[in-house]
């Protein structure tokens, strides 16, 4: 009786070991296999065989991982205190390096992203943080990619999500923007006055050389004013204009009777 139970137990154990030998990996998964503690190979995807006790495996996900970098307090180069957070997109390219070269590649990448975010953005001024995010994103991505290359990790993209500043700094920036708009308005107004004075000087020079043009301009002004019948206006008539209308045409030889 005892022999039968022993054989049954052995049979169940053998079946359990045989079942545990077979592992199924999805298309985006790889298995880093160790033989007696030493790295052997990378297997997958699909059906793989792992010898119990002798071999061990570690699953590695090859899909792009979205890592939310916690909010970091930093001081910019112009001594402004800000709070910045970001998101990092990365994926494992070499499962062997990701398992053997770093204890926890996900935690290591997160810590590296936090320190790099503080060190890189602290070298720039606040205006650059607000206006040049694309350039800063590329710089962060390049630095992180260099540091994680030995871990078999590829940093695909880094995006700065929010740059939070204090209320007092927001009010100061609003006053600065308003002052800048007023300065531009005054410059534009002064430029317009300068161009107008130049055009008026050119027009005065033309009218001085062409007396008839001045008379036509005077008549045109009278026509425009006469269209408004709500008021009575008195215009002085230049004597030069009256003398020109009073002159009679002379014939040949200078005889006015001809």
Backbone bond lengths (Angstrom), bond angles and torsions (degrees), N, CA, C in turn:
res aa  C-N    CA-C-N  psi(-1)  N-CA   C-N-CA  omega(-1)  CA-C   N-CA-C  phi
1 X - - - 1.473 - - 1.521 111.07 -
2 X 1.341 114.70 -42.89 1.476 118.91 179.40 1.513 110.17 -66.32
3 X 1.297 116.95 -36.17 1.471 120.38 179.63 1.519 111.21 -64.71
4 X 1.307 117.06 -37.33 1.468 120.24 178.86 1.527 110.71 -65.98
5 X 1.332 117.07 -43.98 1.473 119.94 178.21 1.528 111.14 -63.46
6 X 1.312 115.40 -37.33 1.475 119.17 179.49 1.518 110.66 -65.65
7 X 1.333 115.09 -45.25 1.470 118.30 178.80 1.524 111.53 -63.33
8 X 1.342 115.53 -38.67 1.460 119.73 179.19 1.528 110.71 -65.11
9 X 1.320 115.91 -41.15 1.475 119.84 179.07 1.523 111.04 -64.81
10 X 1.319 115.82 -42.20 1.463 119.73 178.84 1.521 110.65 -64.06
11 X 1.326 115.85 -41.03 1.454 120.42 179.41 1.520 111.44 -63.00
12 X 1.332 116.33 -43.61 1.483 120.14 178.31 1.517 110.40 -63.42
13 X 1.318 116.43 -40.53 1.470 119.87 179.51 1.513 111.51 -64.29
14 X 1.342 115.65 -42.17 1.471 119.67 179.56 1.523 110.70 -63.65
15 X 1.342 116.22 -43.31 1.471 119.74 179.01 1.520 110.79 -62.53
16 X 1.347 117.04 -41.09 1.466 120.83 179.41 1.522 111.13 -63.99
17 X 1.343 115.53 -39.82 1.470 118.70 178.50 1.519 111.03 -67.23
18 X 1.330 116.53 -40.02 1.463 119.08 178.38 1.527 111.34 -63.45
19 X 1.325 115.58 -41.21 1.474 118.94 179.45 1.526 110.65 -65.17
20 X 1.338 116.50 -40.16 1.471 119.78 -177.97 1.523 112.24 -70.95
21 X 1.313 117.55 -14.35 1.461 119.98 178.63 1.522 112.37 -70.06
22 X 1.301 116.65 -27.81 1.465 120.34 -174.07 1.536 109.63 -94.86
23 X 1.314 116.12 127.07 1.467 122.95 177.64 1.530 108.76 -127.71
24 X 1.281 114.79 144.39 1.469 120.78 178.61 1.528 108.35 -115.19
25 X 1.342 115.50 124.91 1.463 121.83 179.35 1.523 109.17 -111.46
26 X 1.322 115.20 137.77 1.470 119.68 177.52 1.527 110.50 -73.59
27 X 1.321 114.61 172.22 1.460 119.93 -175.79 1.525 112.39 -59.92
28 X 1.315 117.23 -33.53 1.468 121.46 -176.67 1.526 112.33 -94.60
29 X 1.337 118.91 9.76 1.461 122.47 -178.48 1.520 111.06 -113.30
30 X 1.337 114.47 147.88 1.458 121.43 173.29 1.527 107.82 -132.80
31 X 1.348 115.78 153.37 1.459 122.26 179.20 1.525 109.31 -114.08
32 X 1.322 116.00 120.89 1.463 121.09 174.09 1.530 106.40 -89.77
33 X 1.330 116.51 112.50 1.471 122.42 -171.62 1.517 109.80 -99.88
34 X 1.345 115.63 133.48 1.458 122.81 176.32 1.539 108.46 -115.99
35 X 1.310 116.02 136.40 1.463 123.23 177.03 1.522 108.34 -109.97
36 X 1.340 115.25 110.14 1.460 120.96 -177.10 1.533 112.14 52.90
37 X 1.313 115.28 40.84 1.461 120.92 176.38 1.507 115.60 88.97
38 X 1.325 118.19 -9.81 1.466 121.36 -179.75 1.523 109.58 -104.88
39 X 1.334 115.19 143.61 1.464 118.96 179.63 1.519 110.08 -62.98
40 X 1.334 114.65 134.12 1.460 119.92 -179.23 1.521 111.91 -113.41
41 X 1.344 116.74 -58.63 1.457 119.51 -176.47 1.528 109.64 -163.74
42 X 1.332 114.73 174.82 1.465 122.53 173.85 1.521 106.99 -115.30
43 X 1.319 116.65 125.54 1.459 121.67 -176.97 1.519 110.98 -118.08
44 X 1.338 114.70 160.22 1.447 121.98 175.36 1.515 111.46 111.59
45 X 1.328 115.18 168.21 1.480 127.97 -0.59 1.535 111.45 -83.87
46 X 1.345 115.51 -179.73 1.457 120.93 179.49 1.519 111.55 100.97
47 X 1.338 115.07 -153.27 1.464 121.97 -177.69 1.526 109.38 -88.17
48 X 1.333 116.39 127.04 1.460 121.24 177.57 1.526 108.68 -128.76
49 X 1.321 115.74 162.23 1.465 121.90 -179.54 1.525 108.98 -117.98
50 X 1.318 115.13 126.30 1.458 122.20 178.03 1.526 107.82 -120.29
51 X 1.326 116.05 122.26 1.463 120.03 179.65 1.530 108.62 -76.27
52 X 1.312 117.66 119.78 1.467 119.75 -178.39 1.528 112.04 -58.69
53 X 1.314 115.35 147.85 1.469 125.35 176.81 1.528 110.74 70.97
54 X 1.306 117.81 -46.39 1.460 120.66 -177.84 1.522 111.34 -75.99
55 X 1.327 117.07 -40.45 1.458 121.84 -177.73 1.538 110.15 -115.67
56 X 1.306 114.84 146.49 1.468 122.37 172.77 1.525 108.21 -129.70
57 X 1.307 116.33 152.40 1.462 121.17 -179.17 1.529 110.82 -132.26
58 X 1.346 115.03 151.72 1.468 122.30 175.89 1.525 107.00 -126.90
59 X 1.323 116.02 123.87 1.472 120.60 179.19 1.528 110.12 -77.40
60 X 1.310 114.81 139.73 1.466 121.42 177.71 1.517 108.49 -130.04
61 X 1.329 116.45 129.31 1.464 122.81 179.23 1.524 108.83 -90.32
62 X 1.330 116.73 125.59 1.464 121.88 -177.86 1.530 113.13 -94.59
63 X 1.304 118.30 -0.53 1.460 120.48 179.57 1.529 111.30 -72.14
64 X 1.333 115.32 160.16 1.466 119.92 176.78 1.527 109.96 -67.12
65 X 1.308 115.54 129.59 1.460 122.05 -178.44 1.528 108.99 -102.97
66 X 1.322 116.14 133.23 1.461 121.55 177.82 1.524 107.72 -98.45
67 X 1.324 116.22 114.63 1.461 122.03 -176.48 1.522 109.06 -110.17
68 X 1.314 115.83 117.62 1.467 121.42 178.29 1.528 108.81 -87.52
69 X 1.326 115.87 113.71 1.466 120.69 -179.64 1.523 108.67 -80.32
70 X 1.320 118.85 124.70 1.470 120.70 -179.57 1.526 112.17 -59.65
71 X 1.321 115.82 157.10 1.460 121.35 -179.26 1.526 110.48 -61.85
72 X 1.327 115.22 131.88 1.457 121.90 -177.93 1.529 110.22 -115.24
73 X 1.336 116.24 134.69 1.465 122.07 174.15 1.522 108.62 -89.60
74 X 1.316 115.74 127.79 1.460 119.45 179.87 1.520 109.93 -146.83
75 X 1.321 114.99 164.37 1.462 122.47 178.77 1.521 107.60 -117.78
76 X 1.318 116.24 124.46 1.456 121.06 -178.40 1.521 110.81 -73.23
77 X 1.316 115.42 175.08 1.463 120.05 -177.81 1.521 112.14 -65.88
78 X 1.346 117.79 -27.08 1.456 120.68 176.87 1.533 111.77 -94.61
79 X 1.348 116.35 24.99 1.473 123.29 171.55 1.527 112.96 62.49
80 X 1.314 117.07 43.97 1.455 122.34 175.27 1.527 107.84 -112.48
81 X 1.329 115.92 127.76 1.465 120.78 179.78 1.526 109.43 -84.28
82 X 1.325 116.75 124.10 1.466 122.00 -178.52 1.527 108.87 -134.52
83 X 1.325 114.35 162.93 1.464 122.61 174.95 1.523 107.77 -120.71
84 X 1.329 115.52 124.21 1.470 121.03 -172.92 1.524 108.84 -129.02
85 X 1.316 116.04 137.08 1.469 120.46 170.36 1.519 109.00 -131.38
86 X 1.322 115.18 161.38 1.462 120.28 -173.79 1.518 109.52 -148.78
87 X 1.326 115.20 174.24 1.462 121.99 176.04 1.528 107.61 -132.61
88 X 1.323 115.77 138.38 1.467 122.58 -177.19 1.527 108.94 -119.11
89 X 1.324 116.22 132.23 1.462 122.75 176.03 1.534 108.11 -109.46
90 X 1.329 117.47 122.01 1.464 120.43 -179.94 1.522 109.36 -147.85
91 X 1.315 115.20 164.71 1.460 121.81 178.33 1.522 109.44 -146.82
92 X 1.330 115.32 157.01 1.462 122.03 179.70 1.527 108.81 -86.14
93 X 1.326 116.32 122.74 1.461 121.32 176.39 1.524 112.33 -95.68
94 X 1.325 116.79 -35.31 1.462 121.50 -178.42 1.526 108.32 -124.39
95 X 1.333 118.95 100.86 1.469 120.73 -178.75 1.525 113.33 -59.74
96 X 1.332 117.22 -36.64 1.459 120.08 -179.42 1.530 110.96 -60.66
97 X 1.338 118.09 -47.32 1.451 121.70 -179.34 1.527 111.23 -68.20
98 X 1.329 116.92 -35.94 1.461 120.00 -179.32 1.525 112.00 -65.46
99 X 1.347 117.44 -28.88 1.465 120.85 -179.57 1.516 111.55 -92.84
100 X 1.332 117.39 -39.72 1.467 120.36 -172.69 1.529 113.63 -87.17
101 X 1.347 118.13 -26.84 1.464 119.63 -172.99 1.523 113.94 -96.06
102 X 1.320 117.84 -11.25 1.465 120.20 -179.92 1.525 107.84 -147.75
103 X 1.330 115.60 144.65 1.462 119.47 -175.52 1.515 112.33 -65.83
104 X 1.344 116.29 -49.37 1.469 121.92 179.84 1.521 107.41 -139.92
105 X 1.325 116.17 98.20 1.466 119.26 -172.89 1.523 112.37 -64.22
106 X 1.322 118.69 -29.12 1.459 120.49 178.80 1.528 110.87 -69.29
107 X 1.317 117.43 -47.36 1.464 121.19 178.56 1.525 110.91 -67.43
108 X 1.320 116.82 -38.50 1.459 119.98 -179.72 1.532 111.09 -64.84
109 X 1.318 116.31 -41.59 1.464 119.86 178.38 1.519 110.98 -65.54
110 X 1.312 117.72 -38.32 1.464 121.41 178.73 1.527 111.07 -63.60
111 X 1.324 117.46 -46.65 1.461 120.62 179.96 1.528 111.29 -65.63
112 X 1.319 116.05 -40.29 1.466 119.49 178.45 1.522 111.18 -64.10
113 X 1.320 117.44 -39.65 1.465 121.22 179.07 1.528 110.74 -64.05
114 X 1.319 117.92 -38.56 1.468 120.80 -179.88 1.520 111.45 -65.83
115 X 1.324 117.12 -48.21 1.462 119.78 -179.27 1.520 112.03 -67.09
116 X 1.331 116.88 -38.10 1.469 119.80 178.73 1.516 110.91 -67.20
117 X 1.329 117.27 -37.20 1.463 120.70 178.49 1.525 110.93 -61.35
118 X 1.325 116.84 -43.96 1.466 120.10 180.00 1.523 111.55 -67.65
119 X 1.321 117.23 -44.03 1.465 119.90 -174.98 1.524 112.64 -70.88
120 X 1.324 117.29 -39.51 1.471 120.30 -177.33 1.525 111.41 -74.84
121 X 1.325 117.28 -48.86 1.461 119.35 -177.67 1.512 111.99 -70.03
122 X 1.333 118.31 -25.51 1.459 120.24 177.22 1.513 113.43 -68.35
123 X 1.328 117.81 -13.27 1.459 121.60 178.83 1.524 112.74 -88.94
124 X 1.327 117.85 -1.06 1.462 121.70 -177.30 1.527 110.12 -117.19
125 X 1.326 114.80 159.94 1.456 120.89 177.14 1.526 110.24 -84.23
126 X 1.339 114.89 166.90 1.464 120.09 -176.20 1.525 111.23 -62.40
127 X 1.317 117.45 -40.63 1.468 120.16 -179.76 1.525 111.32 -60.30
128 X 1.323 116.77 -36.63 1.464 120.31 178.59 1.526 110.99 -69.45
129 X 1.325 117.42 -36.78 1.460 120.49 177.77 1.517 111.24 -63.21
130 X 1.341 117.05 -34.02 1.455 120.76 -177.00 1.523 112.81 -86.31
131 X 1.323 117.27 -31.10 1.466 120.07 -171.80 1.523 113.90 -105.56
132 X 1.328 118.87 -19.25 1.465 120.74 -173.74 1.527 111.09 -123.15
133 X 1.315 116.37 49.93 1.460 119.78 -178.08 1.523 112.37 -67.46
134 X 1.316 117.21 -35.49 1.465 119.32 -179.06 1.524 110.84 -62.50
135 X 1.330 116.53 -42.76 1.459 120.17 178.72 1.521 111.13 -65.50
136 X 1.326 116.81 -42.90 1.462 120.59 178.99 1.529 111.57 -65.08
137 X 1.326 116.96 -38.07 1.469 120.03 177.34 1.528 111.31 -61.26
138 X 1.328 115.91 -42.10 1.468 118.94 179.24 1.526 111.32 -66.49
139 X 1.334 116.64 -38.80 1.470 119.46 178.82 1.535 110.80 -64.28
140 X 1.328 116.47 -44.68 1.459 119.78 179.08 1.533 111.15 -62.78
141 X 1.327 116.06 -42.45 1.471 119.79 -179.52 1.529 111.30 -62.79
142 X 1.341 116.21 -40.98 1.462 120.05 -178.85 1.529 111.04 -66.63
143 X 1.324 117.47 -43.01 1.468 120.61 -178.65 1.527 110.80 -66.83
144 X 1.330 117.04 -45.78 1.469 120.04 179.62 1.529 111.26 -63.49
145 X 1.310 116.55 -38.95 1.465 120.12 -178.41 1.527 111.04 -64.64
146 X 1.330 116.70 -36.24 1.462 119.73 178.59 1.537 111.02 -67.05
147 X 1.325 117.18 -41.09 1.455 120.50 -177.18 1.530 112.58 -73.00
148 X 1.330 116.97 -31.45 1.470 120.06 -177.04 1.528 112.91 -92.87
149 X 1.308 117.53 1.04 1.468 119.65 -179.20 1.515 111.07 -62.59
150 X 1.333 118.28 -36.29 1.462 121.49 179.57 1.522 112.20 -73.08
151 X 1.321 117.56 -11.35 1.465 121.23 177.53 1.520 112.27 -95.40
152 X 1.318 117.46 1.88 1.455 120.66 -177.56 1.511 113.51 72.26
153 X 1.347 116.50 27.43 1.464 122.10 -175.87 1.523 108.82 -116.55
154 X 1.319 116.16 139.03 1.452 123.19 177.21 1.523 109.21 -112.03
155 X 1.340 116.67 120.20 1.461 121.82 176.24 1.529 107.55 -83.41
156 X 1.308 116.51 111.80 1.464 120.55 -176.87 1.526 112.42 -80.21
157 X 1.342 116.00 -41.03 1.465 118.55 -176.06 1.523 109.68 -163.18
158 X 1.321 115.84 151.98 1.463 123.14 174.53 1.522 107.49 -132.33
159 X 1.321 116.43 129.77 1.458 121.34 -179.03 1.528 109.53 -127.65
160 X 1.343 115.85 125.06 1.467 120.74 172.55 1.517 107.98 -77.08
161 X 1.322 117.30 121.87 1.464 121.04 -174.75 1.525 112.11 -87.06
162 X 1.321 117.08 -55.70 1.466 120.54 -174.80 1.524 109.89 -136.76
163 X 1.335 114.51 143.45 1.461 122.13 171.11 1.524 106.45 -123.66
164 X 1.325 116.58 102.35 1.464 121.96 -176.15 1.519 109.72 -98.25
165 X 1.339 116.01 131.01 1.456 122.42 178.21 1.520 109.05 -124.33
166 X 1.320 116.73 164.37 1.457 121.62 -176.65 1.524 111.14 -71.60
167 X 1.353 115.42 162.33 1.468 120.51 -179.35 1.521 111.66 -64.36
168 X 1.329 116.60 -38.18 1.470 119.15 179.41 1.522 111.07 -62.88
169 X 1.343 116.62 -38.34 1.459 119.47 178.36 1.522 111.18 -69.87
170 X 1.323 117.33 -33.86 1.470 120.25 176.17 1.526 110.47 -62.68
171 X 1.340 116.48 -43.73 1.467 119.40 178.80 1.523 110.98 -65.74
172 X 1.326 117.13 -38.78 1.461 120.00 178.44 1.529 111.16 -64.33
173 X 1.320 116.26 -40.47 1.467 119.59 178.21 1.519 111.18 -66.81
174 X 1.337 117.54 -35.23 1.466 120.34 177.26 1.520 110.62 -64.77
175 X 1.344 116.92 -42.74 1.466 119.57 177.71 1.518 111.03 -65.00
176 X 1.315 116.67 -38.96 1.459 119.74 178.17 1.531 111.35 -63.77
177 X 1.338 115.97 -42.46 1.469 119.02 179.13 1.525 111.24 -64.98
178 X 1.344 117.12 -38.73 1.460 120.06 178.96 1.520 110.92 -65.54
179 X 1.339 116.34 -41.56 1.467 119.46 177.69 1.517 111.22 -63.72
180 X 1.328 116.71 -37.47 1.465 119.79 178.86 1.528 111.17 -66.52
181 X 1.346 116.71 -39.49 1.468 119.22 177.39 1.518 111.36 -64.99
182 X 1.342 118.18 -40.19 1.458 121.16 177.87 1.522 110.92 -64.18
183 X 1.327 116.58 -39.83 1.460 119.64 178.33 1.525 111.19 -62.56
184 X 1.329 115.81 -43.83 1.467 118.93 179.11 1.519 111.48 -64.66
185 X 1.341 116.80 -39.17 1.462 120.03 178.94 1.523 111.23 -62.47
186 X 1.340 116.23 -41.73 1.469 119.53 179.45 1.520 111.02 -67.41
187 X 1.310 116.86 -38.94 1.463 119.66 178.25 1.523 110.98 -64.41
188 X 1.335 115.99 -43.16 1.467 119.77 178.98 1.520 110.72 -63.84
189 X 1.359 116.28 -42.43 1.464 120.06 179.04 1.532 111.00 -62.83
190 X 1.331 117.38 -44.03 1.459 120.82 179.48 1.527 111.15 -64.29
191 X 1.328 115.82 -39.27 1.468 119.39 177.70 1.523 111.20 -63.69
192 X 1.336 116.36 -40.96 1.465 119.83 177.01 1.516 112.27 -63.50
193 X 1.332 117.31 -41.21 1.459 120.59 177.87 1.520 111.41 -62.66
194 X 1.340 116.05 -40.83 1.462 119.77 179.21 1.524 111.01 -63.96
195 X 1.337 116.95 -45.92 1.465 119.52 179.24 1.518 111.44 -64.42
196 X 1.344 116.77 -39.08 1.463 119.30 178.39 1.522 111.64 -63.98
197 X 1.344 117.12 -42.17 1.472 119.64 179.49 1.523 111.24 -64.16
198 X 1.351 116.61 -37.05 1.466 119.61 177.65 1.530 110.88 -64.94
199 X 1.344 116.65 -42.37 1.463 119.60 178.85 1.527 111.32 -66.25
200 X 1.343 117.53 -39.12 1.464 120.50 178.04 1.522 110.96 -64.82
201 X 1.342 116.79 -38.34 1.459 119.63 177.59 1.527 110.93 -64.16
202 X 1.354 116.20 -41.04 1.465 119.99 177.62 1.536 110.56 -63.86
203 X 1.351 116.04 -42.53 1.460 119.37 179.21 1.523 111.58 -64.45
204 X 1.339 117.18 -40.02 1.468 119.93 178.60 1.517 111.42 -63.88
205 X 1.336 116.51 -37.84 1.465 119.84 178.27 1.528 110.87 -65.09
206 X 1.338 117.63 -39.88 1.467 120.85 178.89 1.522 110.87 -66.37
207 X 1.350 116.98 -44.70 1.460 120.56 -179.31 1.518 111.40 -66.35
208 X 1.326 117.55 -32.68 1.464 119.81 178.54 1.515 111.49 -67.45
209 X 1.315 116.43 -33.84 1.474 120.19 -179.67 1.520 112.51 -85.64
210 X 1.345 117.46 -17.77 1.459 121.59 -178.59 1.531 109.51 -125.15
211 X 1.331 119.28 89.24 1.482 121.10 -178.99 1.524 112.48 -59.41
212 X 1.328 117.63 -36.41 1.457 120.03 -179.53 1.535 111.35 -63.35
213 X 1.318 117.08 -34.73 1.462 120.39 177.56 1.517 110.51 -63.75
214 X 1.347 116.32 -36.59 1.460 119.48 178.87 1.525 110.73 -66.65
215 X 1.325 117.02 -38.30 1.463 119.98 178.94 1.522 111.31 -67.89
216 X 1.353 116.56 -40.34 1.465 119.24 177.64 1.523 111.04 -63.87
217 X 1.307 116.49 -38.50 1.456 119.92 178.11 1.526 110.96 -65.21
218 X 1.317 115.88 -37.76 1.467 119.97 178.80 1.528 110.55 -65.50
219 X 1.322 116.72 -43.22 1.458 120.68 178.61 1.522 111.67 -65.59
220 X 1.329 116.59 -38.20 1.461 119.93 177.74 1.521 110.88 -63.25
221 X 1.309 116.95 -39.62 1.462 120.57 178.08 1.519 110.92 -64.05
222 X 1.334 116.88 -41.50 1.467 120.32 177.64 1.526 111.10 -61.65
223 X 1.335 116.95 -39.38 1.459 120.14 179.70 1.524 111.35 -64.73
224 X 1.320 116.79 -41.79 1.455 120.42 179.57 1.518 111.72 -65.76
225 X 1.313 117.02 -40.38 1.467 120.26 -179.21 1.516 110.98 -71.77
226 X 1.347 116.45 -34.51 1.472 119.68 -177.47 1.514 112.27 -67.54
227 X 1.328 118.36 -22.03 1.470 120.58 179.32 1.523 112.05 -69.10
228 X 1.306 118.67 -20.26 1.462 123.16 177.84 1.526 108.52 -93.80
229 X 1.337 116.48 106.56 1.473 121.40 -173.73 1.534 112.09 -96.59
230 X 1.278 117.51 9.03 1.471 118.89 -177.05 1.519 112.24 -80.15
231 X 1.313 117.71 -20.51 1.463 120.97 -178.19 1.521 109.83 -129.82
232 X 1.316 114.40 159.43 1.460 121.80 175.15 1.516 108.08 -104.78
233 X 1.306 115.52 121.91 1.454 121.14 -176.48 1.522 109.55 -117.63
234 X 1.316 116.37 143.48 1.466 123.14 177.80 1.525 107.43 -115.95
235 X 1.336 115.45 122.19 1.452 120.99 179.85 1.520 109.40 -113.96
236 X 1.318 117.35 133.39 1.467 118.85 172.41 1.525 109.97 -74.28
237 X 1.302 115.81 137.97 1.460 120.98 -179.84 1.525 108.30 -99.05
238 X 1.301 118.15 123.07 1.472 120.46 179.52 1.525 110.95 -62.32
239 X 1.328 117.03 139.53 1.463 122.09 -179.97 1.524 111.15 -65.08
240 X 1.305 116.24 -32.07 1.469 117.95 179.06 1.514 110.93 -61.91
241 X 1.329 116.07 -36.69 1.460 119.32 179.42 1.524 111.13 -68.77
242 X 1.353 117.25 -40.05 1.477 120.29 178.97 1.518 110.58 -66.41
243 X 1.323 117.34 -41.77 1.473 120.41 -179.37 1.518 110.95 -62.69
244 X 1.348 116.49 -35.79 1.465 117.93 -179.76 1.518 111.51 -68.39
245 X 1.357 116.44 -39.11 1.458 118.05 177.60 1.527 112.08 -71.60
246 X 1.359 116.65 -26.72 1.471 120.34 -178.23 1.513 112.09 -79.78
247 X 1.305 117.87 -20.73 1.460 120.02 -179.22 1.523 111.06 -68.04
248 X 1.327 116.74 139.54 1.471 122.09 177.44 1.505 109.08 -99.66
249 X 1.295 116.60 145.48 1.478 118.35 177.93 1.516 110.64 -69.69
250 X 1.283 118.02 139.99 1.465 124.04 179.39 1.504 110.14 -100.83
251 X 1.294 115.80 146.74 1.470 120.46 179.05 1.494 110.43 -84.94
252 X 1.316 112.86 -165.45 1.466 119.51 179.73 1.516 108.26 -71.37
253 X 1.272 115.79 145.44 1.442 122.35 179.14 1.504 112.91 79.48
254 X 1.327 118.25 -0.22 1.454 121.76 175.34 1.513 113.40 83.18
255 X 1.387 120.68 11.93 1.464 123.50 179.27 1.508 109.12 -85.00
256 X 1.313 118.97 117.25 1.452 121.23 -178.45 1.519 114.01 -67.17
257 X 1.365 118.37 -20.07 1.468 119.85 -178.87 1.506 112.53 -79.48
258 X 1.301 117.71 -16.86 1.447 119.21 -179.76 1.499 112.13 -76.30
